[in-house]
């Protein structure tokens, strides 16, 4: 089936993906660039799965920046329902309108009903907002695995046809399909039906060389030797059994911290005094101090 004009490809090649994401502050490897390119060309949602802190959300943000798109984010959590994900009616405003109609001589219910279920009273949530936009859009469904299974059913309906039926208003079909990125920390298995509709990208922490490249690209004033020490220490921390391993963003925070303090080496004193930048649990700091012999 030919691609609708509203779904013109955003990227001309895998190389173009790499260059434009890098310009947006995200350094992709070949696998990431290729998968993003294919998701764009095939018009498929992209499911990005991996541990917390590996850059899944940052990829969606960089996609929005690199394509000049608006980022619309649906943050998933336990208890998220259709009203918070899709749309709901402004019941308080509807009630005021009903009361006003009654005070104006008692308008018939049919007239009032048609009035209160109009656009003025519709509260559009992220999924509906993304579908209705005519400008370039990236829809980020973040931490999909935290939502209940029922939300997956809603996503299946929306992502299959990119349309939503509002009983009182009719069917809303996307004039311009958004780029869709779903992220998962793999705390639970997502349904095969949802995965089948997506291209899949597994993200892990980057190699030492790539993380060093990321650090130097985002904190360019940091000395290369210090960046090397920093990445080596971060990787040692991730090898420990911690409650929360340092994320890539925390690596960057640490790099900026060292720069602000004017440090030129990451010795035991520097690590001990700045460890709170990357480890946010007392037990993790104690374990790190013991394993890295900082006591």
Secondary structure in CASP SS format (residue, H / E / C, confidence):
PFRMAT SS
TARGET T0000
AUTHOR 0000-0000-0000
METHOD secondary structure of the structure
MODEL  1
X C 1.00
X C 1.00
X C 1.00
X C 1.00
X H 1.00
X H 1.00
X H 1.00
X C 1.00
X C 1.00
X C 1.00
X C 1.00
X C 1.00
X C 1.00
X H 1.00
X H 1.00
X H 1.00
X H 1.00
X H 1.00
X H 1.00
X H 1.00
X H 1.00
X H 1.00
X H 1.00
X C 1.00
X C 1.00
X C 1.00
X C 1.00
X C 1.00
X C 1.00
X H 1.00
X H 1.00
X H 1.00
X H 1.00
X H 1.00
X H 1.00
X H 1.00
X H 1.00
X H 1.00
X H 1.00
X H 1.00
X H 1.00
X H 1.00
X C 1.00
X C 1.00
X E 1.00
X E 1.00
X E 1.00
X E 1.00
X E 1.00
X C 1.00
X C 1.00
X C 1.00
X C 1.00
X C 1.00
X C 1.00
X H 1.00
X H 1.00
X H 1.00
X H 1.00
X H 1.00
X H 1.00
X H 1.00
X H 1.00
X H 1.00
X H 1.00
X H 1.00
X H 1.00
X C 1.00
X C 1.00
X E 1.00
X E 1.00
X E 1.00
X E 1.00
X E 1.00
X E 1.00
X C 1.00
X C 1.00
X C 1.00
X C 1.00
X C 1.00
X C 1.00
X H 1.00
X H 1.00
X H 1.00
X H 1.00
X C 1.00
X E 1.00
X E 1.00
X E 1.00
X C 1.00
X H 1.00
X H 1.00
X H 1.00
X H 1.00
X H 1.00
X H 1.00
X H 1.00
X H 1.00
X H 1.00
X H 1.00
X H 1.00
X H 1.00
X H 1.00
X C 1.00
X C 1.00
X C 1.00
X C 1.00
X C 1.00
X H 1.00
X H 1.00
X H 1.00
X H 1.00
X H 1.00
X H 1.00
X H 1.00
X H 1.00
X C 1.00
X C 1.00
X H 1.00
X H 1.00
X H 1.00
X E 1.00
X E 1.00
X E 1.00
X C 1.00
X H 1.00
X H 1.00
X H 1.00
X H 1.00
X H 1.00
X H 1.00
X H 1.00
X C 1.00
X C 1.00
X C 1.00
X C 1.00
X E 1.00
X E 1.00
X E 1.00
X E 1.00
X E 1.00
X E 1.00
X C 1.00
X H 1.00
X H 1.00
X H 1.00
X C 1.00
X C 1.00
X H 1.00
X H 1.00
X H 1.00
X H 1.00
X H 1.00
X H 1.00
X H 1.00
X H 1.00
X H 1.00
X H 1.00
X H 1.00
X H 1.00
X H 1.00
X C 1.00
X E 1.00
X E 1.00
X E 1.00
X E 1.00
X C 1.00
X C 1.00
X C 1.00
X E 1.00
X E 1.00
X E 1.00
X E 1.00
X C 1.00
X C 1.00
X C 1.00
X C 1.00
X C 1.00
X E 1.00
X E 1.00
X E 1.00
X E 1.00
X E 1.00
X E 1.00
X C 1.00
X C 1.00
X C 1.00
X C 1.00
X C 1.00
X C 1.00
X C 1.00
X H 1.00
X H 1.00
X H 1.00
X H 1.00
X H 1.00
X C 1.00
X E 1.00
X E 1.00
X E 1.00
X E 1.00
X E 1.00
X C 1.00
X C 1.00
X C 1.00
X C 1.00
X C 1.00
X H 1.00
X H 1.00
X H 1.00
X H 1.00
X H 1.00
X H 1.00
X H 1.00
X H 1.00
X H 1.00
X H 1.00
X H 1.00
X C 1.00
X C 1.00
X C 1.00
X C 1.00
X C 1.00
X H 1.00
X H 1.00
X H 1.00
X H 1.00
X H 1.00
X H 1.00
X H 1.00
X H 1.00
X H 1.00
X H 1.00
X H 1.00
X H 1.00
X H 1.00
X H 1.00
X H 1.00
X C 1.00
X C 1.00
X C 1.00
X C 1.00
X C 1.00
X C 1.00
X C 1.00
X C 1.00
X C 1.00
X H 1.00
X H 1.00
X H 1.00
X H 1.00
X H 1.00
X H 1.00
X H 1.00
X H 1.00
X H 1.00
X H 1.00
X H 1.00
X H 1.00
X H 1.00
X C 1.00
X C 1.00
X C 1.00
X C 1.00
X C 1.00
X C 1.00
X C 1.00
X H 1.00
X H 1.00
X H 1.00
X H 1.00
X H 1.00
X H 1.00
X H 1.00
X H 1.00
X H 1.00
X H 1.00
X C 1.00
X C 1.00
X C 1.00
X C 1.00
X H 1.00
X H 1.00
X H 1.00
X H 1.00
X H 1.00
X H 1.00
X H 1.00
X H 1.00
X H 1.00
X H 1.00
X C 1.00
X C 1.00
X C 1.00
X C 1.00
END
